[in-house]
């Protein structure tokens, strides 16, 4: 494992008075996405089907991701005793699935797949760092800190294997940038909308219908407000490394300023 277990979390320190309702809704959503790791494991093991050493690392990665979901789900049930993590996860999986039974990456190459995975881990490491720094609830702070560290380790795992595949078949910079920007854009796909719907809407109204734009915005309105400039700076450095560009200097300053301004504009544009 990544170095911790559910029993390592200081559950006895839970402080109900420090629970923020908007953050609770975000955590419920994140718990479902993290717990859905088996689908991603199956997809990646299909893509890297003839690389058994990496396949074993992918399996371990999936175990750690599922543990993230279990920890977040357990915290959500403590914070909201009416929340049923298992039922919400079943609802999410019934509504949202990623491609299965594939043997080739949807990114066009294995190196491209590993660029995309680095982008994902950049986002999650930054996201859980933002939760850790935003919450005053001691147990959630401990969970988010552990997950953020795991996600950074996962980023390094995928970066290491990207370097191996990139050496064998170099991926042009234009392609690396295309894959990274495409995966960044997919941060607003139906996965988060469905997770929000299953975690926060269906438990209150089993007759509700899924509306992609509505529920994706509902999640984004709460999640994006968690970020502060250091989270953006660290994320930009990781993204630049993922596409093999210098993570410092004028390019970093320009990219970080642009990303921070874009985030502020996005937060301001979302309805209250």
GUKOLVEX-202147 format. One record per atom (N, C-alpha, C): x, y, z. Coordinates in steps of 0.1 Angstrom, whole numbers, padded with zeros to 4 digits, always signed. Example, Ala and Ser with C-alpha at 12.3 -4.5 7.8 and 13.67 -1.06 7.14 Angstrom:
REM residues 2
+0132-0057+0078 +0123-0045+0078 +0132-0033+0078 +0128-0022+0071 +0137-0011+0071 +0129+0000+0079 
REM end
This chain:
REM residues 272
+0008-0012+0000 +0000+0000+0000 +0009+0012+0000 +0002+0024-0001 +0010+0037-0002 +0016+0041+0012 +0013+0033+0022 +0019+0036+0035 +0009+0039+0046 -0004+0038+0043 -0014+0040+0053 -0026+0031+0051 -0034+0030+0061 -0046+0022+0061 -0057+0030+0067 -0069+0025+0065 -0081+0032+0070 -0080+0034+0086 -0074+0024+0092 -0073+0025+0107 -0063+0035+0112 -0055+0040+0102 -0045+0050+0106 -0051+0064+0106 -0063+0065+0101 -0070+0078+0101 -0075+0081+0116 -0073+0093+0121 -0077+0096+0135 -0092+0099+0136 -0100+0088+0134 -0114+0090+0133 -0120+0096+0146 -0114+0093+0157 -0119+0098+0170 -0118+0113+0171 -0111+0119+0163 -0109+0134+0164 -0120+0141+0155 -0130+0134+0150 -0140+0140+0141 -0147+0151+0149 -0148+0163+0142 -0155+0175+0148 -0167+0179+0139 -0179+0175+0143 -0191+0177+0135 -0193+0192+0133 -0189+0201+0143 -0191+0215+0142 -0182+0221+0131 -0172+0214+0126 -0163+0219+0116 -0166+0215+0102 -0177+0207+0100 -0181+0202+0087 -0188+0213+0079 -0182+0216+0068 -0189+0226+0058 -0197+0218+0049 -0210+0222+0047 -0219+0214+0039 -0216+0214+0024 -0211+0225+0019 -0206+0225+0005 -0195+0215+0003 -0185+0216+0012 -0173+0207+0011 -0178+0192+0013 -0187+0190+0022 -0192+0176+0023 -0198+0171+0010 -0205+0179+0003 -0211+0175-0010 -0200+0172-0020 -0189+0180-0020 -0178+0177-0029 -0171+0164-0025 -0169+0162-0012 -0162+0149-0008 -0171+0137-0011 -0184+0138-0010 -0192+0127-0014 -0190+0123-0029 -0189+0134-0037 -0187+0132-0051 -0174+0126-0054 -0163+0131-0048 -0150+0126-0050 -0149+0112-0045 -0156+0108-0035 -0155+0094-0030 -0159+0084-0040 -0170+0088-0048 -0175+0079-0058 -0165+0078-0070 -0159+0089-0074 -0149+0088-0085 -0137+0080-0081 -0132+0082-0069 -0121+0074-0065 -0124+0059-0064 -0136+0056-0059 -0139+0042-0057 -0142+0035-0070 -0143+0042-0080 -0146+0036-0093 -0133+0032-0100 -0122+0031-0093 -0109+0027-0099 -0109+0014-0106 -0116+0004-0102 -0115-0009-0110 -0118-0007-0125 -0127+0002-0129 -0129+0004-0143 -0116+0009-0150 -0109+0018-0143 -0097+0024-0149 -0086+0014-0149 -0085+0006-0139 -0075-0005-0138 -0077-0014-0150 -0090-0018-0153 -0092-0027-0164 -0089-0021-0177 -0092-0008-0179 -0089-0001-0191 -0073+0000-0193 -0066+0004-0183 -0052+0006-0184 -0045-0008-0186 -0049-0018-0179 -0043-0031-0181 -0046-0037-0195 -0057-0032-0201 -0059-0036-0215 -0050-0029-0224 -0047-0016-0222 -0038-0008-0230 -0024-0014-0229 -0020-0017-0216 -0006-0022-0214 -0006-0037-0212 -0014-0044-0219 -0016-0059-0217 -0003-0067-0218 +0007-0063-0226 +0019-0071-0227 +0031-0065-0219 +0027-0057-0209 +0038-0051-0200 +0034-0055-0186 +0038-0068-0182 +0033-0073-0169 +0038-0066-0157 +0050-0061-0158 +0055-0053-0146 +0047-0041-0144 +0044-0034-0155 +0036-0022-0153 +0022-0025-0150 +0017-0037-0155 +0004-0041-0151 +0002-0043-0137 +0012-0049-0130 +0012-0051-0116 +0012-0037-0108 +0019-0028-0114 +0019-0014-0107 +0006-0008-0109 -0001-0010-0120 -0014-0005-0123 -0024-0011-0113 -0023-0024-0110 -0032-0030-0100 -0030-0024-0087 -0018-0022-0083 -0015-0016-0070 -0020-0001-0069 -0019+0006-0080 -0024+0019-0081 -0040+0019-0079 -0046+0009-0085 -0061+0008-0083 -0065+0005-0069 -0057-0003-0062 -0060-0006-0048 -0059+0007-0040 -0049+0015-0042 -0047+0027-0034 -0058+0037-0038 -0063+0038-0050 -0074+0046-0054 -0087+0042-0047 -0089+0029-0047 -0101+0024-0040 -0101+0028-0025 -0089+0027-0019 -0088+0031-0005 -0091+0046-0003 -0087+0054-0013 -0091+0068-0012 -0106+0069-0011 -0113+0062-0020 -0127+0063-0021 -0133+0058-0008 -0128+0047-0002 -0133+0041+0010 -0131+0051+0022 -0120+0058+0022 -0117+0068+0033 -0127+0080+0032 -0128+0085+0020 -0137+0096+0018 -0151+0092+0020 -0155+0081+0016 -0169+0076+0018 -0172+0074+0032 -0163+0068+0040 -0165+0066+0054 -0166+0080+0061 -0158+0089+0058 -0159+0103+0064 -0172+0109+0061 -0177+0108+0048 -0190+0113+0045 -0201+0107+0053 -0200+0094+0055 -0211+0088+0063 -0210+0092+0078 -0198+0095+0083 -0197+0100+0096 -0203+0114+0097 -0199+0122+0087 -0204+0136+0087 -0219+0137+0084 -0224+0128+0076 -0239+0127+0073 -0243+0113+0074 -0249+0109+0086 -0253+0095+0089 -0263+0090+0079 -0270+0099+0072 -0280+0095+0062 -0274+0091+0049 -0262+0094+0047 -0255+0091+0034 -0251+0076+0034 -0255+0070+0023 -0252+0055+0021 -0242+0055+0009 -0229+0053+0013 -0219+0053+0003 -0220+0042-0007 -0223+0030-0002 -0224+0019-0011 -0236+0020-0021 -0247+0026-0017 -0258+0028-0026 -0255+0039-0036 -0249+0049-0031 -0245+0060-0040 -0235+0055-0051 -0226+0047-0047 -0216+0042-0056 -0223+0033-0067 -0232+0025-0062 -0239+0016-0072 -0247+0025-0082 -0253+0036-0077 -0260+0045-0086 -0251+0051-0096 -0239+0055-0091 -0229+0061-0100 -0225+0051-0111 -0222+0039-0107 -0217+0029-0117 -0228+0025-0126 -0240+0026-0122 -0251+0023-0131 -0253+0034-0142 -0249+0046-0139 -0251+0057-0148 -0238+0061-0156 -0226+0058-0151 -0214+0062-0158 -0204+0051-0158 -0199+0048-0170 -0189+0038-0172 -0179+0043-0182 -0166+0039-0180 -0156+0042-0190 -0154+0030-0200 -0148+0032-0211 -0147+0021-0221 -0140+0009-0215 -0145-0002-0218 -0139-0015-0213 -0136-0024-0225 -0128-0034-0223 -0125-0044-0233 -0116-0038-0245 -0108-0028-0242 -0100-0022-0252 -0086-0027-0251 -0078-0026-0262 -0064-0030-0262 -0055-0019-0267 -0061-0007-0270 -0054+0004-0274 -0059+0017-0267 -0050+0026-0265 -0053+0038-0257 -0062+0047-0266 -0071+0054-0260 -0079+0064-0267 -0071+0076-0269 -0058+0077-0264 -0050+0089-0266 -0041+0087-0278 -0042+0076-0285 -0034+0074-0297 -0022+0066-0296 -0016+0065-0284 -0004+0058-0281 -0003+0055-0266 +0006+0046-0263 +0008+0044-0248 +0015+0056-0242 +0025+0062-0249 +0031+0074-0243 +0020+0085-0241 +0011+0086-0250 +0001+0096-0249 -0008+0093-0237 -0011+0080-0235 -0019+0076-0224 -0013+0080-0211 +0000+0079-0210 +0008+0082-0198 +0009+0097-0196 +0009+0105-0206 +0008+0119-0205 -0006+0123-0198 -0016+0117-0204 -0030+0119-0198 -0031+0115-0184 -0025+0104-0180 -0025+0099-0166 -0018+0109-0157 -0007+0115-0162 +0000+0125-0154 -0009+0137-0152 -0016+0141-0162 -0025+0152-0161 -0036+0150-0150 -0041+0138-0150 -0051+0134-0140 -0046+0135-0126 -0034+0129-0124 -0028+0129-0111 -0024+0143-0107 -0020+0151-0116 -0018+0165-0113 -0030+0172-0107 -0041+0169-0114 -0054+0175-0109 -0058+0170-0095 -0057+0157-0093 -0061+0151-0080 -0052+0155-0069 -0039+0156-0071 -0029+0160-0061 -0032+0174-0057 -0035+0183-0067 -0038+0197-0064 -0052+0198-0057 -0061+0190-0061 -0075+0190-0055 -0075+0186-0041 -0068+0175-0037 -0068+0171-0023 -0059+0180-0015 -0049+0186-0020 -0042+0196-0013 -0051+0208-0010 -0059+0212-0019 -0068+0223-0017 -0079+0219-0006 -0084+0207-0006 -0093+0203+0004 -0086+0203+0018 -0074+0198+0018 -0066+0197+0031 -0065+0211+0037 -0062+0221+0028 -0059+0235+0033 -0072+0242+0036 -0083+0238+0030 -0096+0245+0031 -0104+0241+0043 -0103+0228+0047 -0111+0223+0058 -0105+0226+0072 -0114+0228+0081 -0110+0229+0095 -0114+0216+0103 -0119+0206+0096 -0123+0194+0102 -0111+0185+0103 -0106+0181+0115 -0093+0174+0116 -0092+0161+0108 -0103+0153+0108 -0102+0140+0102 -0101+0141+0086 -0110+0150+0081 -0109+0153+0067 -0095+0158+0063 -0090+0167+0071 -0077+0173+0068 -0066+0161+0067 -0067+0152+0076 -0058+0141+0076 -0059+0132+0064 -0072+0129+0061 -0075+0121+0049 -0070+0127+0036 -0073+0140+0035 -0070+0147+0022 -0054+0149+0021 -0048+0151+0032 -0033+0151+0032 -0027+0138+0027 -0032+0127+0032 -0026+0114+0028 -0029+0112+0013 -0042+0115+0009 -0045+0112-0005 -0037+0121-0014 -0035+0134-0011 -0027+0143-0019 -0013+0137-0021 -0007+0132-0011 +0006+0126-0012 +0006+0114-0020 -0004+0105-0019 -0005+0093-0028 -0006+0098-0042 -0014+0108-0045 -0016+0112-0059 -0003+0117-0065 +0005+0124-0057 +0018+0128-0062 +0027+0116-0065 +0026+0106-0057 +0034+0094-0059 +0029+0087-0072 +0016+0087-0074 +0011+0081-0086 +0015+0089-0099 +0015+0102-0097 +0021+0111-0108 +0035+0106-0112 +0043+0104-0102 +0057+0100-0105 +0057+0086-0111 +0048+0077-0107 +0048+0064-0113 +0045+0065-0128 +0035+0073-0131 +0032+0074-0146 +0043+0082-0153 +0049+0091-0147 +0060+0099-0153 +0072+0089-0156 +0075+0080-0147 +0086+0071-0149 +0083+0062-0161 +0071+0057-0162 +0068+0048-0173 +0066+0056-0186 +0062+0068-0185 +0061+0076-0197 +0075+0078-0203 +0085+0081-0194 +0099+0082-0199 +0104+0070-0206 +0100+0058-0201 +0104+0046-0208 +0098+0044-0222 +0085+0047-0223 +0078+0046-0236 +0082+0057-0245 +0085+0068-0240 +0089+0080-0248 +0103+0078-0254 +0111+0071-0247 +0125+0068-0252 +0124+0058-0264 +0115+0049-0262 +0113+0039-0273 +0107+0044-0285 +0097+0053-0284 +0090+0059-0295 +0086+0073-0291 +0095+0083-0294 +0094+0097-0289 +0080+0103-0294 +0074+0109-0285 +0061+0116-0287 +0064+0131-0290 +0061+0136-0301 +0064+0150-0304 +0057+0160-0294 +0063+0171-0292 +0058+0181-0283 +0044+0185-0286 +0041+0187-0299 +0027+0191-0303 +0017+0180-0298 +0021+0168-0300 +0012+0157-0295 +0010+0157-0280 +0022+0159-0273 +0021+0159-0259 +0012+0170-0254 +0013+0182-0260 +0005+0193-0256 -0010+0191-0260 -0012+0184-0271 -0026+0181-0275 -0033+0172-0265 -0025+0161-0261 -0031+0151-0252 -0034+0158-0239 -0024+0166-0234 -0026+0172-0221 -0038+0182-0221 -0039+0190-0231 -0050+0200-0231 -0063+0193-0233 -0063+0182-0241 -0076+0175-0243 -0080+0169-0229 -0071+0163-0222 -0074+0157-0209 -0078+0167-0199 -0072+0179-0199 -0077+0189-0190 -0091+0193-0193 -0095+0194-0206 -0108+0197-0210 -0118+0187-0205 -0114+0175-0204 -0123+0164-0200 -0126+0164-0185 -0120+0174-0178 -0123+0175-0164 -0137+0179-0161 -0144+0183-0172 -0158+0187-0170 -0167+0177-0177 -0163+0165-0179 -0171+0155-0186 -0182+0150-0176 -0189+0140-0181 -0200+0134-0173 -0196+0127-0160 -0184+0124-0159 -0180+0116-0147 -0183+0124-0134 -0179+0136-0134 -0182+0144-0122 -0196+0148-0120 -0203+0150-0132 -0217+0153-0131 -0225+0141-0126 -0222+0130-0131 -0229+0118-0126 -0225+0115-0111 -0213+0117-0107 -0209+0114-0094 -0217+0124-0084 -0218+0137-0088 -0225+0146-0080 -0240+0142-0079 -0246+0138-0090 -0260+0134-0091 -0262+0122-0082 -0253+0112-0083 -0255+0100-0075 -0253+0102-0060 -0244+0111-0057 -0240+0114-0043 -0249+0124-0036 -0254+0134-0043 -0261+0145-0037 -0276+0147-0041 -0280+0141-0052 -0293+0144-0057 -0302+0132-0055 -0298+0120-0060 -0306+0108-0059 -0309+0104-0045 -0300+0106-0035 -0303+0102-0021 -0316+0110-0016 -0318+0122-0021 -0329+0130-0017 -0342+0128-0026 -0339+0124-0038 -0351+0122-0047 -0348+0111-0057 -0353+0099-0055 -0350+0088-0063 -0357+0089-0077 -0365+0099-0079 -0372+0101-0092 -0365+0111-0101 -0354+0117-0095 -0347+0128-0103 -0341+0123-0115 -0340+0132-0125 -0334+0128-0138 -0320+0135-0139 -0311+0128-0145 -0298+0133-0147 -0297+0144-0157 -0291+0156-0154 -0289+0167-0163 -0274+0171-0163 -0267+0168-0173 -0253+0169-0173 -0248+0183-0169 -0252+0193-0177 -0247+0206-0174 -0250+0211-0160 -0262+0208-0156 -0267+0213-0143 -0258+0207-0132 -0256+0194-0132 -0249+0188-0121 -0233+0190-0122 -0228+0191-0134 -0214+0194-0135 -0211+0208-0130 -0220+0218-0133 -0218+0231-0127 -0220+0231-0112 -0229+0224-0107 -0231+0223-0093 -0219+0219-0085 -0212+0209-0091 -0200+0204-0085 -0189+0215-0087 -0187+0220-0099 -0177+0230-0101 -0178+0242-0093 -0190+0246-0090 -0192+0258-0082 -0186+0257-0068 -0186+0245-0063 -0181+0243-0049 -0167+0239-0049 -0163+0231-0059 -0149+0226-0059 -0139+0236-0063 -0142+0244-0073 -0132+0254-0078 -0129+0264-0068 -0138+0267-0059 -0136+0278-0049 -0126+0273-0038 -0122+0261-0038 -0113+0256-0028 -0099+0260-0031 -0096+0263-0044 -0082+0264-0048 -0076+0278-0045 -0064+0278-0041 -0056+0290-0038 -0044+0291-0047 -0037+0302-0048 -0026+0303-0058 -0015+0293-0057 -0011+0289-0044 -0001+0279-0044 -0005+0265-0050 -0018+0262-0049 -0023+0250-0055 -0021+0250-0070 -0025+0262-0076 -0024+0264-0090 -0009+0264-0094 +0000+0270-0087 +0014+0270-0090 +0020+0256-0091 +0017+0248-0080 +0022+0235-0080 +0016+0226-0091 +0003+0228-0094 -0003+0221-0105 +0004+0224-0119 +0006+0237-0121 +0012+0241-0134 +0026+0235-0135 +0034+0235-0124 +0047+0229-0125 +0046+0214-0129 +0037+0207-0123 +0035+0193-0126 +0031+0191-0141 +0022+0200-0146 +0017+0199-0160 +0029+0201-0169 +0037+0211-0166 +0048+0214-0175 +0058+0202-0175 +0060+0196-0164 +0069+0184-0164 +0063+0173-0172 +0050+0171-0171 +0043+0160-0178 +0045+0161-0193 +0046+0173-0198 +0048+0175-0213 +0062+0178-0216 +0071+0176-0206 +0085+0178-0208 +0089+0192-0212 +0083+0202-0205 +0087+0216-0206 +0093+0221-0193 +0101+0231-0193 +0107+0236-0181 +0097+0240-0170 +0097+0235-0158 +0088+0239-0148 +0091+0251-0140 +0099+0260-0146 +0103+0272-0139 +0106+0283-0150 +0109+0295-0146 +0112+0305-0156 +0100+0312-0162 +0102+0319-0173 +0092+0327-0179 +0079+0319-0183 +0081+0307-0188 +0070+0299-0192 +0061+0295-0180 +0068+0291-0169 +0060+0288-0157 +0052+0300-0152 +0059+0311-0152 +0052+0324-0147 +0040+0327-0156 +0042+0326-0169 +0031+0329-0178 +0019+0319-0176 +0023+0307-0176 +0012+0296-0175 +0005+0297-0162 +0012+0299-0151 +0006+0300-0138 -0004+0312-0137 +0001+0323-0142 -0007+0335-0141 -0020+0333-0150 -0018+0327-0161 -0030+0325-0170 -0040+0315-0164 -0034+0304-0158 -0043+0294-0151 -0050+0300-0139 -0043+0308-0131 -0050+0314-0120 -0061+0324-0124 -0058+0332-0135 -0068+0341-0140 -0080+0334-0145 -0077+0323-0152 -0088+0315-0158 -0097+0309-0147 -0090+0304-0136 -0098+0299-0125 -0107+0309-0119 -0101+0321-0116 -0109+0332-0110 -0121+0335-0119 -0119+0336-0132 -0130+0339-0141 -0140+0328-0141 -0136+0315-0141 -0145+0304-0140 -0154+0305-0127 -0147+0307-0116 -0155+0308-0104 -0165+0319-0104 -0161+0331-0109 -0169+0342-0110 -0181+0340-0120 -0179+0332-0130 -0190+0330-0140 -0200+0319-0135 -0196+0311-0125 -0206+0301-0121 -0216+0307-0112 -0229+0303-0114 -0240+0309-0106 -0238+0305-0091 -0243+0314-0082 -0241+0312-0068 -0251+0301-0063 
REM end
